[in-house]
Amino acid sequence: MKNILFIGCGHMGSALLSAWIKEKNNKITVVDPLKYKHIKKKYKIDAFESANLIQNVNIFDIVVLAVTPQLVDKVLEKYKLLRFKKTCVIVSIIAGKKINILKKAIPNVSQMIRVMPNMPALVGESVSFLVPSRNTSNKNKNNIYKLFSQVGIVFWLKKEEEIDIATAISGSGPGYIFYLINALEEAANELGLNKKINQRIILQTLIGSLKLIQHSKKSSKKLANEIAIKGGTTEAGIKVLKKNNINKILSQTLKSAYKKAIFLSKK
């Protein structure tokens, strides 16, 4: 039996909670001053407005920090003096907060793992990047790996600095994709088809294309070239993308997000 405490339960925390609660060996407790009543009613678990209402924090094997970066300092101040057990591991999905900062905030816990999941965890299709503190036990590493594997695929990072790269690519990635989908929808609407039909066409085209590349041994570039036959419609469209330097735009997009991630991690 793994006793898990969620500190905060926003969009990402709720996605993890929904997945992990299905495992019978997980006993989950949540502290969230805004959502505790809803969580308690929906999941039939212990949920509290404040950590002070928990009788014994020494029972928890895993503590998940799922509060927003803006609130983390204020929230963790309430946990500074709580006596978690020595084998407990802190799992932080808080963007921009390094392990050494978290250790100062909760000095009674020495084992920590930073995780950068992304929003598709809501449908079990996340990409999660994990980086542990030096003294995190193999048992805790394995437990956390298994937990995040329930919401998608998992990669271990060797250096904490690599989290910033992961943030720019996969953490922010769904936002780029949704923005591009919206741009495609608006462009398609200009051609005259029904808006609802356009949305379905674009989504199915994306789903079909992703499934095709997943099952193909060919590179994305090779597949694009095979569709863009000389003198055809796809070639005409891709010429516009090349003319407007889509590669440069996407490169700048990732670099801008990466720089922002570095900036936030230094605050």
N, C-alpha and C positions, 0 to 999 in steps of 0.2 A: 504494500500500500504506500503510495506517494502522497504526502500532504503538501498541497500547493496553495500558496497565498498570492493573490493578485492585488497589487497596490495600484488602483486605477483600472478602469475597464472601458476605454473608448472603443473606436472602430477596430483597431488591431487587437486590443485586449479581448474584445467580444468575439472576434474571429477565432482566436486561440482557445478561449473558454468553450465555445460551441463545439470545437473539435475534441478537446481533451476531456470534456465531461462525459463523452461517450465511452471512454475507457474505464472499466469498473474498478481498476486498481488506483484510480486517481480520486482523491478527496480534496475538493477545491473550496477555498474560502476567498471572499472578495471584500476589499475595502474600497468603497467609492461613495463619497458624500452626496452625489447627485443621483446615482442610479441604483443604490443598494436595495431599495424597496422593489424596484422592477426586477432586478436580478434574483432576489430572494423568491419572488413569486413565480418567475418564469422557470428557473432551474431547480427550485426546491433545495437550495444550498444555503450555508451560512453566509450572510452578507451584512456588512456593518457600515455605519456612517463614519466611524473613526476607529483607528487602530487601538485606542484606549479601551474599547469595548471587548477586545479579544482577551479572553482569560489567560491563555498560555501560548505565547509565540514560539516556545521551545519545541513544539510538535512539528513545525514546518521543515520539510526537506528542500523545498524550492520556493523562492520568493521572486515573483515576476514584477518588475517595475514597468508599468505601462501608463505612466502619466505623461503629459505634454512637457516638452523642454522648458516652456515658460513657467511651469508650476513646480518643477522638480525640486528646486532648492527649498521652497516653502513646505512642500509635502514631506520630504525626507528628513527635515528637522524633527518631525514627530517620531521618527524611527531610530534616531541616533543612540538613544539609551536602552533600546529594547534588546533583550538577551536572546538572540537566536542561537540554536545549537551549532556546535563546531563544524558538523558535517553539512550544514546548510549551504546552498549555492544561490547566489543572487543572479537572476537573469534579467538583463536590461534591454528593452527594445526602444529606449529613449534615444532619439537622434542627437548626435553631437556631444554626448556626455561620456567622457573617457573613463576607463576603469579606475584610474588613480583618483579621480574626482569622486566617484561613487564610493570608493573605500574610505575616503575622508568623511563622507556623508553617513555611511553605516560602518563604523570601525570595528564592530563586533563580528563581522563576517569577512573572511579572508578569501573565500572562493567565489569568483565572479565570471560570468560569461556575457559578453555583449553580443547582441543579435540584431541583424538588419534584415527583417522580413519585408515583404511588400504586400500591397492590398489584395491581390488575388488569393491570399490566405482565406478570404471570405468564402471562396468556392473550392478550397483545397488544392489550389494551383500556384502556391507561393514559391518564390526563390528566397531562401534564408541563408545569410552569411553569418558564421559564428566565429568568435575569437575569444579564447579563455584567458584568465589570469594565469600566471606561471604555476601557482600551487593548487590549481583546480584538479581534483582527483579524476582518474579515468572513469570511475563509476558515475560521477556527476556529468562528465562529458558525454558518456554513452546515454544516460537518461535524457539529457537535453536534446541530443541528436535525435533520439527516437520520438520525442515529443514534437519537435518541429518537422520531422518527416511525415507526421500525420496531416500537415497542411501544405505539403509540396516537397520540393527537392532542397537538399542542404549541402552547403560547402563550408569547410573549415578554412579560415584564413591564418597565415603565419604571423602577420603583423597587424596591430590594431589600426595603423594608418590606412590599411587597405579597405577598411570599413567606409572611408570617405569615397573611394572609387566605386564600391558596391552601391553606395547611396545614390551616386550620380547616374549609374546605369540601371540597376534593377529597382532600387527604392523609389526613385522618381520616374522610372521607365513607364509604368502604367499611365501616369499623367501625360507623358508625351503621346502615347498611343491613343488615349481618349481625345486629346486635342486634335490629332491628325484625323481620327475618325470623324470628328465634328466638321473639320475642314472639308473632308471628302463628301460628307452629307450635304453641306451647304453648296459645294460645287455641283453636285449631282442635281440638287433641287433647281439650279439655274437652267438645267437642260430640259426641264419640263415634266418629268415623271412625278407621280404622287410621292409626297414626303415619306409616308409610312413604308411604301414599297422601296424607296431608295435606301432607307435605313436597313431593311431586311436584306436587300441585295448586297450592301456593303459589308454588313456583319457576316453574312454567309460566305462572301468572297474571302474575307479575312480568315474565318474559321477553316474554310476549305484549303486555303493557301498554306496556313500553318500546319495543318494535318499532312498536306502533301510534302512539305519540306522535312517534317519529322520522319516520314517514312521513306524519304529519298536519300540516296547516297551522294546526290549531286549538291554542289554548293548553291547558295542563294544567287550568286552571280551567274552561274551556269543556267539555272532555271529561268532567270530573267531573260537571258540571251535567247533561250529556246522559244520563249513566248514572243519576244520582240523580233519577229521575222522581218526581213528587209522589205520596206515599202508598206508595212502593215500599220494597223491602228496603235498597237502597243509601242512600236518603235517611235511613232509620232509623239505619243505621250511622254515616253522616257526622254526624248530629245529636249522637251521643255524642262524636265527635272534636271537634266545635265546642264542645260543653258543657265538655269538659275542656281547651279552649284549646290544641289541638295546634300552632297557629301560634306561640303564645308559648313553648311547650316547645321547639320546634325553633329558635326565635330565641335562646333562652337557651343551648341546646346549642352553637350556632355561636359565640356570644359567649364562652362559657366556654373553648372550645378556642382561640379567637383570643387571649384574654388569656394563656392558658398558653403559646402559641407566642411571644408577645412576651416573656414572662418568661424562657423558655428562651434566646431570642436575646440577652438581656442578660447571661447568665451567663458 
